[in-house]
């Protein structure tokens, strides 16, 4: 029996990937995560908006236009260079796949950065496209086209696998993922989590809501994984957001995922969560008579008409009828 899996062309010793977060911003931490049993690690994202904000805060374009432009370029390069060093050191210490991550919201300078990331030794690159569209002049399909354009420009210049992490704010993930598949995506992650917004009514200030997910957040990713894995079967998928138990790992694979990305549960339970979760998945596989994860991957996706009826259902009234 084996719990080994493949995702985005990478061989993983198990399906548990540590998702991009503060825990993966340090090479020594990444080594500890590997020793605890992680199958792969996604480094803390290099954020496009953070690079822009930090460089603008440290310069004054109004006072010294050309000098400010130079300093912004220099500071931006310094931030990227620090990230490149994180990749190199993590690769030096770790033997499991190290996946770099760029959180982007425009089709910008990612080609140049992707090339540097590849040269630094990253095993793959995850493009975390984090954006929403609110302008009244928005044209249908503009957001989806931006995803495709970013992927195409990056995938054309690197040989390492390029993964796209999508937000849940898409009207038809199936159509977009099919396009991404045709443009060279090696895998897709469903879904990234936007900044959780809340309001302090006493101070009348915006504050961060609860930063961590729960198993209750898994539902959306399960639904779309079950649908996408049936419709675009050649695209490797990973589930992100809401994986907190070994059962959540199994559910994700049953719906068609090859792997899961976790971070909230590691913050809450520590790295000691990993090994028991892996052992429990192995025990479940053995009890069910499956030799490996591939044997039950997608077993409950939308390919089966009965499963499709549940996955495609948008009304829950019939299920609420039993609740008094």
C-alpha positions in Angstrom: 0.0 0.0 0.0 1.3 3.5 -0.9 0.1 7.0 0.0 2.4 8.5 -2.6 0.8 10.8 -5.1 1.7 13.1 -8.0 0.6 16.7 -8.5 1.6 19.1 -11.2 4.3 16.6 -12.4 5.8 16.4 -8.9 6.1 13.1 -7.0 5.0 13.6 -3.4 5.5 11.0 -0.7 2.0 11.9 0.6 -0.8 14.3 -0.5 -0.2 16.8 2.3 1.3 20.1 1.0 2.0 22.9 3.4 0.4 25.9 1.8 1.9 29.3 1.4 2.0 31.1 4.8 4.2 32.7 7.4 5.4 29.2 8.5 7.1 28.6 5.2 9.0 31.9 5.1 12.0 30.4 6.8 14.2 27.6 5.5 14.8 26.1 8.9 11.0 25.9 9.5 10.6 24.2 6.1 13.1 21.6 7.1 11.1 21.0 10.3 7.9 20.6 8.2 9.6 18.0 6.1 10.8 16.1 9.1 7.2 16.2 10.5 6.0 14.4 7.3 4.9 17.1 4.8 4.8 15.9 1.2 5.8 19.3 -0.3 6.0 22.9 0.7 4.7 26.1 -0.9 6.9 29.0 0.2 5.3 32.2 1.6 4.2 34.2 -1.4 6.1 37.0 -3.0 3.3 39.6 -3.1 3.1 42.0 -6.0 1.2 44.6 -4.0 3.6 44.4 -1.1 6.6 45.1 -3.3 4.9 48.1 -4.8 3.7 49.4 -1.4 7.1 49.0 0.4 9.1 50.7 -2.4 6.6 53.6 -2.6 6.7 54.1 1.2 10.5 54.4 1.2 10.7 56.9 -1.7 9.3 60.3 -2.6 8.6 60.6 -6.4 7.5 64.2 -6.0 10.8 65.3 -4.5 13.2 63.3 -6.7 11.5 61.7 -9.7 14.4 59.9 -11.4 16.1 59.0 -8.1 12.8 57.6 -6.7 12.3 55.5 -9.8 15.8 54.1 -9.4 15.4 53.4 -5.7 12.0 51.7 -6.2 13.6 49.5 -8.8 16.6 48.8 -6.5 14.4 48.0 -3.4 12.1 45.8 -5.5 15.1 43.8 -6.7 16.3 43.5 -3.1 12.9 42.0 -2.0 13.0 39.6 -4.9 16.7 38.6 -4.1 15.7 37.8 -0.5 13.0 35.5 -1.8 15.5 33.8 -4.2 17.7 33.2 -1.2 14.8 31.6 0.6 14.4 29.2 -2.3 18.0 28.3 -2.4 18.3 27.7 1.3 15.1 25.7 1.5 16.3 23.5 -1.4 19.7 23.0 0.4 18.0 21.8 3.5 15.0 19.9 2.1 14.5 16.9 -0.1 10.8 17.2 -0.7 9.5 19.5 -3.5 9.8 23.2 -2.8 7.2 25.3 -4.7 7.7 29.0 -5.0 4.6 31.3 -4.9 3.8 34.6 -6.5 0.6 36.4 -5.4 -0.2 38.7 -8.3 -3.2 40.8 -9.4 -1.9 42.2 -12.7 -0.1 40.8 -15.8 3.2 42.5 -14.8 6.8 41.7 -14.3 6.3 38.0 -13.5 8.2 36.6 -16.4 11.5 38.1 -15.1 10.8 36.9 -11.6 9.7 33.5 -12.8 13.0 33.0 -14.6 14.9 33.9 -11.4 12.8 31.5 -9.4 13.5 28.7 -11.8 17.3 29.4 -11.7 17.2 29.4 -7.9 16.1 25.8 -8.0 12.4 25.8 -7.2 10.7 22.6 -8.2 7.5 24.4 -9.3 5.9 27.9 -9.3 2.4 28.6 -7.9 0.7 31.7 -9.4 -1.8 32.9 -6.7 -4.0 35.2 -8.7 -5.7 37.3 -6.0 -8.0 40.0 -7.3 -11.7 41.1 -7.5 -13.3 43.2 -10.1 -15.6 46.0 -9.0 -15.6 48.6 -11.8 -18.9 49.2 -13.6 -17.1 49.1 -16.9 -16.0 45.5 -16.4 -16.3 43.4 -19.5 -17.5 39.8 -19.2 -14.5 37.4 -19.2 -11.9 40.1 -18.4 -10.9 38.5 -15.1 -10.6 35.0 -16.7 -8.6 36.4 -19.5 -6.2 38.0 -17.0 -5.6 34.6 -15.4 -4.8 33.0 -18.9 -2.5 35.9 -19.9 -0.5 35.7 -16.7 -0.1 31.9 -17.0 0.8 32.0 -20.7 3.5 34.6 -20.3 5.1 32.8 -17.3 4.7 29.3 -18.7 6.4 30.3 -22.0 9.7 31.3 -20.2 10.2 28.5 -17.7 10.4 24.8 -17.8 9.4 24.0 -14.2 5.7 23.2 -13.6 3.4 26.3 -13.3 0.5 25.9 -10.9 -2.4 28.4 -10.8 -4.3 29.0 -7.5 -7.7 30.3 -8.2 -10.1 32.4 -6.1 -13.7 31.2 -5.5 -15.1 34.4 -7.1 -15.5 32.8 -10.6 -18.8 32.2 -12.3 -17.5 29.1 -14.2 -14.2 27.6 -12.9 -14.6 24.7 -15.4 -14.3 26.9 -18.5 -11.3 28.8 -17.1 -9.5 25.7 -15.9 -10.0 24.1 -19.4 -8.3 27.2 -20.9 -5.5 27.1 -18.4 -5.0 23.5 -19.2 -4.6 24.4 -22.9 -2.1 27.2 -22.0 0.3 25.0 -20.1 -0.9 24.9 -16.5 0.6 21.9 -14.7 -2.0 22.0 -11.9 -4.7 24.1 -10.3 -5.4 24.7 -6.6 -9.0 25.4 -5.5 -9.2 27.9 -3.8 -7.2 30.8 -2.4 -8.7 32.7 0.6 -9.2 36.4 0.5 -8.4 38.7 3.4 -11.3 38.0 5.9 -13.0 41.4 6.4 -14.9 42.4 9.6 -15.8 45.7 11.4 -15.2 46.7 15.0 -18.5 48.6 15.6 -17.2 50.4 18.7 -14.2 51.9 17.0 -15.9 51.9 13.5 -12.8 50.4 12.0 -12.2 47.6 9.5 -10.5 44.7 11.2 -9.4 41.2 10.2 -11.9 38.5 10.8 -10.9 35.1 12.1 -7.7 34.3 10.2 -8.0 30.6 10.1 -10.3 28.3 8.2 -12.4 25.4 9.6 -13.6 22.1 8.1 -16.9 24.0 7.3 -15.0 26.0 4.7 -14.2 22.8 2.7 -17.5 22.6 1.0 -16.9 24.9 -1.9 -13.6 23.4 -2.9 -15.1 19.9 -2.6 -18.0 20.8 -4.9 -15.8 22.3 -7.6 -13.1 19.7 -7.4 -15.8 17.0 -7.9 -17.1 18.9 -11.0 -13.8 20.0 -12.5 -12.1 16.6 -12.1 -14.9 15.1 -14.2 -15.0 17.8 -16.8 -11.3 18.5 -17.2 -9.9 15.1 -16.1 -6.4 15.7 -17.4 -5.8 18.7 -15.0 -4.2 17.7 -11.6 -6.1 19.4 -8.8 -5.3 20.3 -5.2 -7.8 21.4 -2.5 -7.0 24.4 -0.3 -9.0 26.0 2.5 -10.8 23.9 5.1 -8.7 20.7 5.3 -8.4 20.2 9.1 -8.8 16.4 9.6 -7.6 13.2 7.9 -11.2 12.7 6.7 -10.9 16.1 4.9 -7.9 14.7 3.0 -9.8 11.6 2.0 -12.9 13.6 1.0 -10.7 15.8 -1.3 -9.2 12.8 -3.0 -12.5 11.1 -3.4 -13.7 14.3 -5.2 -10.7 14.1 -7.6 -7.9 16.0 -5.9 -4.3 14.7 -6.1 -3.2 16.7 -3.0 -4.3 19.2 -0.4 -2.8 22.4 0.9 -2.9 23.0 4.6 -1.9 25.9 6.8 -4.6 26.9 9.3 -4.5 23.5 10.9 -0.7 23.7 11.3 -1.0 27.0 13.0 -3.7 25.7 15.4 -2.3 22.2 16.0 1.4 22.4 15.2 3.5 20.2 12.9 2.5 17.2 15.0 -0.8 17.1 13.2 0.9 15.9 10.0 2.1 12.4 10.9 -1.2 11.1 12.6 -3.2 12.5 9.7 -1.0 10.5 7.2 -1.3 7.4 9.3 -5.1 7.7 9.5 -5.4 8.1 5.7 -3.2 5.0 5.3 -5.3 3.0 7.8 -8.5 4.1 5.9 -7.0 3.0 2.6 -6.1 -0.3 4.0 -9.5 -0.8 5.5 -11.2 0.0 2.2 -8.9 -2.2 0.3 -7.2 0.5 -1.9 -3.5 0.0 -2.8 -2.9 3.7 -3.3 -4.7 7.0 -3.6 -5.0 6.8 -7.4 -7.4 3.8 -6.8 -10.1 6.0 -5.2 -9.2 9.5 -6.6 -12.3 10.9 -8.2 -14.5 8.0 -7.1 -17.2 10.4 -6.0 -16.8 13.1 -8.6 -19.4 14.3 -11.1 -18.7 11.5 -13.6 -21.3 9.4 -11.8 -24.8 10.8 -12.5 -25.9 10.3 -8.9 -22.9 12.2 -7.5 -23.3 14.9 -10.2 -26.9 15.5 -9.0 -25.5 16.2 -5.5 -22.5 18.3 -6.6 -24.6 20.4 -9.0 -27.4 21.0 -6.6 -27.8 24.7 -5.6 -31.0 24.3 -3.6 -30.9 22.8 -0.1 -34.6 23.1 0.8 -35.2 19.3 0.6 -32.4 18.7 3.1 -33.6 21.3 5.5 -37.0 19.7 5.7 -35.9 17.3 8.4 -34.6 20.0 10.7 -37.2 21.1 13.3 
